[in-house]
Each structure stands twice: as C-alpha cells, then as structure tokens.
Amino acid sequence: MATHPSPRSARHHIVAGDGTRIAWHAHGQPGVAAPRPGSPSIILTNGLGSTPNFWNPLATRLSRDYPVVDWDYRGHADSEVARSGDYAIATHADDLSRVTLAVRAAAPEAFRDPPVHIGFSMGVTVVLELYRRHPELVRAMVLVAGGPDHPYAASPLFKIPGFRSAVRAGLGAAAPIMPRLTPITRRLSHSKLLYWMGRAAGALSADAPREDLEQFFRQVGAMDMRAYWSALRALLEAHASDVLPTVRVPVLIIAAGSDILAPASDMDRLRRWIPGASWTRIAGTGHAVLLEAGRTVAERVGAFLEQLPDPRVS
C-alpha cells in the first residue's frame, strides 16, 4: 500500500547560476506554516533519482509541527535539465544554497533562523558540501542512508590502483548512448519485475512498499537519461569527508540496517568523524528506509528536533 501523501504546495522556482530553473515546494497547507518561536524549520534534499513520494512518511509527520520544504535537483521532477550540462555535487550545493535563501525570503517568519537540512542518499554529500560553503545556512543536519563521499568509498575495491579511474572511464564511454536507450528504460521502468529484482538483489527489504517503489521506477524511467547519467558520474566524484571534522552543528545519522547501496563502512565514517553526532541504525531496512520504516524515521527525527537548542538563546 502506498504511503499517505504529504500535500505539496504549488511549485516555486529559483534561478541557478547557469540559468536553470530549480523547483521547491512547501508541505502541508499552501504556503509555509508559522512555527513556534525558536522551533526548527526543515529543508529536505533527495537522493539521485529519488522521487517526492520518498519523503511522504517523514514530511507528513513533521509538517504538523514544523515548516517543511523539499526541492528537486536539476533534471529531476519539476526542475529543468541543466542548461549548462553541469551536475556536479558542488553545483547541487549551490542550488541548495539559493533554494535556502529563497525560502527564507518567501517565508521570513517560518524560516527566520537557518533551517535543519535533512539529506537522503546522495543528498548527504550535497548537504555536507552546503555546510562547507555556507555553514551559516545550516542549523543542524540529519544524514540518512548516505556516506560523505561517492558510494562504496570505504570499499577495498576503490583502493585498488586504477579501479576508480576505470569506473569513471566506463561511465564516460556509456554517456553518449544513454539518450538512445531512453525508450528502453521507459518501457523497463513500467515492468512489474523491477520490484522483485530489487528484493532479490537485497536492495529492498520485505517491508518495502511496492506501490511507492513502482512509482519511483516509473518516474526515473521518465527522466532525461543524459541528466541522470551526468548526475551519476558527478556522484562518483563526490568527496566531503574532509568536512566531517569541521562540523559544529547538531547532527543525527540514520543508517539502514541492511543497506547495500550505502554500506555500513560508508555510514561508519560519518559516525566516527563528526564530533558529537547522534547515531541510529534501523534494523531490517534497505536503502529505501524512508519508505520501509517511515514511522520509525519520523520518530527518531522528531526526537532529535525537539532536543535542538534555541538559536536565540545564547
């Protein structure tokens, strides 16, 4: 059964440095809810290819008490394909900084203080890159099912000389043919087999909601494949582990217990290197932990938000 949807307002846009229109949405009632003085506001940052329904369980719960906004990467959902062809992690972080400033300008009471940034999967390294460049825009961070660097950065395979270069070269060689594969990927994305293949490979747990995941597959299949492939190649260049020792805001790390896409070695790097970070692992969940254990994730995040110090009290 699909999760109950979190209402999104009519989309708003910012214009990125290269002219690309980037979309953001408020959750709950139209506009952004007025918070209690000193209570946190929240901006959600997706994973690569993630669709808005991934946030539904968390956003539905949090938007009862806090202003909540999510946004779409360039080439995803309601945002334009990058006009410059730039999908670098640093560029996504710059887009996020512009979204943050635009949201605060549009709702100055709700977002009077810097927001809490919640990143999922690739969104973890994007949020960390934002913190590197603009720590003043970050009140706290929640990092879910994603490491600070490219996937499997702590894997022994990536320590083999030339392995990473070979992967990069393979992705680059495949890039020109991706647009031609679009009709195939769109047909494949509607296949009922994808869900069961994900279960068989261990990427999805038994609790993964089939309807939500099939919606995700269809929307990824509808994406511009050049944009998706370019973003994937940029993710392989991700490196934000050097930011971790510099973090001076509260951080909650949420790891999925059986995640083969964000393995324990990558998540442990966050836990060991961020001073004073809170840590939780949700057993029996795969990479789609936001859908598989949405209620549990919402409870852990809610408890973390309630403990945040009031930024207006020195």
MARKOL-18847 format. One record per residue (C-alpha): x, y, z. Coordinates in nm, 4 decimals. Layout:
% residues N
X/Y/Z;
...
END
This chain:
% residues 314
0.0000/0.0000/0.0000;
0.1277/0.3451/-0.0839;
0.2106/0.5853/0.1950;
-0.0312/0.8683/0.2668;
0.0816/1.1623/0.0556;
0.2141/1.4786/0.2113;
0.0449/1.7718/0.0355;
0.2865/1.9900/-0.1633;
0.2063/2.3485/-0.2488;
0.2195/2.4891/-0.5991;
0.5813/2.4841/-0.7069;
0.8126/2.7802/-0.6683;
1.1373/2.8336/-0.8570;
1.4781/2.9853/-0.8127;
1.7190/3.0517/-1.0968;
2.0568/2.8828/-1.0630;
2.3877/3.0383/-1.1613;
2.3663/2.8908/-1.5120;
2.0048/2.9986/-1.5605;
1.8492/2.6590/-1.4803;
1.5112/2.6839/-1.3064;
1.5129/2.4834/-0.9820;
1.1819/2.3941/-0.8161;
1.0949/2.3869/-0.4467;
0.7717/2.3033/-0.2644;
0.6284/2.3586/0.0829;
0.4476/2.0737/0.2599;
0.1210/2.0964/0.4494;
-0.1246/2.3743/0.3798;
-0.0494/2.6220/0.0969;
0.2390/2.8459/0.1949;
0.4617/2.7655/0.4904;
0.3217/2.7089/0.8387;
0.4079/2.9597/1.1118;
0.6298/2.7868/1.3713;
0.6630/2.8370/1.7433;
0.9358/3.0929/1.8245;
1.2740/2.9204/1.8109;
1.1360/2.5922/1.6702;
1.3203/2.4496/1.3695;
1.2300/2.4710/1.0033;
1.3317/2.1952/0.7625;
1.4616/2.1576/0.4061;
1.4701/1.8081/0.2526;
1.7341/1.7096/-0.0062;
1.6784/1.4000/-0.2212;
1.8960/1.1165/-0.3368;
1.9906/1.0671/-0.7009;
1.6724/0.9865/-0.8905;
1.4621/0.9967/-0.5733;
1.1013/1.0955/-0.6254;
0.8974/1.3210/-0.3942;
0.6952/1.0297/-0.2525;
1.0090/0.9076/-0.0718;
0.9575/1.1940/0.1745;
0.5850/1.1379/0.2329;
0.6006/0.9487/0.5657;
0.8544/1.1891/0.7142;
0.7127/1.5111/0.5690;
0.3556/1.4201/0.6665;
0.4621/1.3772/1.0275;
0.6988/1.6746/1.0526;
0.4787/1.9255/0.8703;
0.2242/1.9019/1.1547;
0.4692/2.0872/1.3799;
0.7357/2.2445/1.1588;
0.7664/2.4286/0.8283;
0.8909/2.1715/0.5731;
1.0218/2.2332/0.2208;
1.1667/1.9960/-0.0378;
1.3298/2.0761/-0.3708;
1.4167/1.8992/-0.6955;
1.7659/1.8539/-0.8371;
1.8275/1.9847/-1.1879;
1.6929/1.7273/-1.4309;
1.4582/1.5834/-1.1664;
1.0780/1.6191/-1.1307;
0.9776/1.9881/-1.1620;
1.3267/2.1324/-1.2158;
1.4758/2.1946/-1.5582;
1.7522/1.9924/-1.7159;
2.0789/2.1813/-1.6540;
2.1193/2.4477/-1.9207;
2.4982/2.4255/-1.8863;
2.5098/2.0468/-1.8560;
2.6597/2.0902/-1.5070;
2.5515/1.8301/-1.2488;
2.8482/1.8465/-1.0105;
2.7894/1.7975/-0.6384;
2.9207/2.1498/-0.5774;
2.6620/2.2803/-0.8250;
2.3804/2.0966/-0.6455;
2.5065/2.2503/-0.3202;
2.4979/2.5948/-0.4785;
2.1414/2.5273/-0.5956;
2.0528/2.4272/-0.2388;
2.2020/2.7487/-0.1007;
1.9878/2.9503/-0.3442;
1.6783/2.7494/-0.2503;
1.7510/2.8088/0.1195;
1.7843/3.1839/0.0705;
1.4706/3.1958/-0.1458;
1.2655/3.0016/0.1077;
1.3800/3.2310/0.3890;
1.2894/3.5361/0.1805;
0.9474/3.3921/0.0902;
0.8629/3.2915/0.4483;
1.0711/3.5131/0.6791;
0.8776/3.4202/0.9944;
0.8762/3.0457/0.9341;
1.2410/3.0393/0.8236;
1.3725/3.3239/1.0376;
1.6550/3.1034/1.1661;
1.8726/2.8783/0.9475;
1.6874/2.5538/0.8691;
1.7658/2.1969/0.9626;
1.8844/2.0196/0.6469;
1.7826/1.6556/0.6013;
1.9696/1.4724/0.3260;
1.8969/1.1257/0.1897;
2.1493/0.9139/-0.0030;
2.3284/1.1499/-0.2454;
2.1637/1.4307/-0.0509;
2.4041/1.3579/0.2366;
2.7089/1.4693/0.0422;
2.5147/1.7642/-0.1068;
2.4183/1.8859/0.2417;
2.7759/1.8419/0.3648;
2.9005/2.0398/0.0658;
2.6497/2.3130/0.1521;
2.7891/2.3178/0.5069;
3.1431/2.3517/0.3721;
3.0466/2.6589/0.1717;
2.7708/2.8145/0.3818;
2.7699/2.6929/0.7443;
2.5627/2.9979/0.8339;
2.2705/2.8439/0.6402;
2.2669/2.5228/0.8471;
2.1186/2.4968/1.1977;
2.1529/2.1166/1.2173;
2.1766/1.8156/0.9856;
2.0042/1.4785/0.9580;
2.2009/1.2442/0.7300;
2.0079/0.9388/0.6089;
2.1420/0.6336/0.4240;
2.4315/0.8051/0.2521;
2.8044/0.8477/0.3040;
3.0113/1.1640/0.2767;
3.1878/1.0583/-0.0419;
3.0976/0.8573/-0.3502;
2.9227/0.5215/-0.2933;
3.1488/0.2438/-0.1626;
3.4270/0.4941/-0.0939;
3.5421/0.2819/0.2003;
3.5319/-0.0395/-0.0038;
3.8632/-0.2188/-0.0675;
3.7802/-0.2183/-0.4394;
3.8274/0.1574/-0.4599;
4.1704/0.1200/-0.3023;
4.2906/-0.0894/-0.5958;
4.5086/0.1355/-0.8159;
4.3213/0.2384/-1.1275;
3.9834/0.0954/-1.0227;
3.8097/0.4272/-0.9719;
3.9558/0.5651/-1.2961;
3.8301/0.2600/-1.4824;
3.4778/0.3056/-1.3438;
3.4838/0.6736/-1.4405;
3.6034/0.5873/-1.7899;
3.3273/0.3280/-1.8289;
3.0582/0.5752/-1.7253;
3.2024/0.8353/-1.9589;
3.2134/0.5926/-2.2513;
2.8489/0.4982/-2.1939;
2.7264/0.8600/-2.1720;
2.6773/0.9200/-2.5485;
2.4495/0.6182/-2.5888;
2.2235/0.6914/-2.2888;
1.9782/0.9150/-2.4796;
1.9297/0.6340/-2.7319;
1.8387/0.3968/-2.4517;
1.5575/0.6209/-2.3261;
1.2733/0.4256/-2.4982;
1.4084/0.1022/-2.3490;
1.4484/0.2411/-1.9970;
1.0974/0.3881/-2.0087;
0.9461/0.0534/-2.1029;
1.1579/-0.1250/-1.8426;
1.0548/0.1222/-1.5726;
0.6930/0.0042/-1.6059;
0.7874/-0.3615/-1.5570;
0.6446/-0.5332/-1.2501;
0.9678/-0.7337/-1.2318;
1.1815/-0.4413/-1.1102;
1.0391/-0.4530/-0.7593;
1.1062/-0.8238/-0.7269;
1.4524/-0.7875/-0.8773;
1.5305/-0.5250/-0.6117;
1.4068/-0.7606/-0.3426;
1.6126/-1.0495/-0.4822;
1.9288/-0.8356/-0.5003;
1.8879/-0.7226/-0.1400;
1.8386/-0.3558/-0.2294;
1.4808/-0.3649/-0.0968;
1.3564/-0.5250/0.2228;
1.0378/-0.7273/0.2650;
0.8731/-0.4140/0.4084;
0.9432/-0.2022/0.1007;
0.6058/-0.0707/-0.0214;
0.5615/-0.1988/-0.3736;
0.3299/0.0776/-0.4994;
0.5653/0.3537/-0.3844;
0.8689/0.1830/-0.5366;
0.6930/0.1231/-0.8670;
0.6029/0.4933/-0.8760;
0.9739/0.5653/-0.8218;
1.0757/0.3314/-1.1066;
0.8287/0.4941/-1.3459;
0.9420/0.8468/-1.2650;
1.3097/0.7580/-1.3008;
1.2285/0.5981/-1.6353;
1.0646/0.9245/-1.7438;
1.3757/1.1295/-1.6610;
1.6141/1.2680/-1.9179;
1.8714/0.9894/-1.9258;
2.1544/1.2268/-2.0132;
2.0769/1.4253/-1.6973;
2.0560/1.1108/-1.4848;
2.3820/0.9702/-1.6204;
2.5626/1.3022/-1.5775;
2.4459/1.3248/-1.2167;
2.5595/0.9664/-1.1562;
2.9036/1.0441/-1.2958;
2.9231/1.3528/-1.0733;
2.8294/1.1413/-0.7702;
3.1304/0.9206/-0.8367;
3.3463/1.2321/-0.7862;
3.1811/1.3210/-0.4539;
3.4180/1.3929/-0.1670;
3.3003/1.5624/0.1511;
3.4691/1.3510/0.4198;
3.7128/1.6356/0.4848;
3.4152/1.8430/0.6014;
3.3210/1.5998/0.8792;
3.5737/1.7068/1.1480;
3.4766/2.0719/1.0939;
3.1051/2.0239/1.1692;
2.9927/2.2336/1.4663;
2.6147/2.1893/1.4496;
2.3991/1.9056/1.5892;
2.3886/1.6013/1.3613;
2.1715/1.2893/1.3556;
2.2873/0.9970/1.1396;
2.0311/0.7346/1.0351;
2.1645/0.4142/0.8794;
1.9590/0.1346/0.7239;
2.0491/-0.1985/0.8778;
2.0748/-0.3946/0.5515;
2.1669/-0.1249/0.3007;
2.3782/-0.2483/0.0093;
2.3850/0.0936/-0.1619;
2.5087/0.2889/0.1435;
2.7092/0.0164/0.3205;
2.7972/0.0226/0.6888;
3.1582/0.1182/0.6146;
3.0453/0.4415/0.4456;
2.7971/0.5244/0.7229;
3.0506/0.4492/0.9968;
3.2759/0.7166/0.8516;
3.0084/0.9741/0.9337;
2.9682/0.8415/1.2868;
3.3393/0.8336/1.3640;
3.4398/1.1654/1.2111;
3.1582/1.4072/1.3027;
3.2172/1.5356/1.6574;
2.9265/1.4540/1.8895;
2.6969/1.3140/1.6200;
2.3941/1.1116/1.7287;
2.3621/0.7741/1.5610;
2.0835/0.5255/1.4969;
2.0642/0.2123/1.2827;
1.7217/0.0793/1.1818;
1.7427/-0.2985/1.1576;
1.5843/-0.4900/0.8732;
1.5693/-0.1978/0.6308;
1.7284/-0.1455/0.2909;
1.8201/0.1709/0.1038;
1.4535/0.2762/0.0757;
1.4471/0.3208/0.4533;
1.2397/0.6404/0.4232;
0.9563/0.4280/0.2815;
1.0262/0.0986/0.4561;
1.0391/0.2460/0.8071;
0.8875/0.5900/0.7609;
0.7206/0.5975/1.1026;
1.0393/0.4972/1.2820;
1.2478/0.7510/1.0899;
0.9929/1.0219/1.1724;
1.0054/0.9315/1.5429;
1.3854/0.9484/1.5539;
1.3956/1.2767/1.3625;
1.1172/1.4244/1.5736;
1.3013/1.3428/1.8952;
1.6195/1.4991/1.7548;
1.4388/1.8192/1.6552;
1.2787/1.8539/1.9977;
1.6222/1.8497/2.1615;
1.7753/2.1217/1.9446;
1.8847/2.4282/2.1421;
1.7038/2.7533/2.0730;
1.9391/2.9573/1.8492;
1.8024/3.2774/2.0010;
1.9251/3.1833/2.3484;
2.2991/3.2360/2.3882;
END
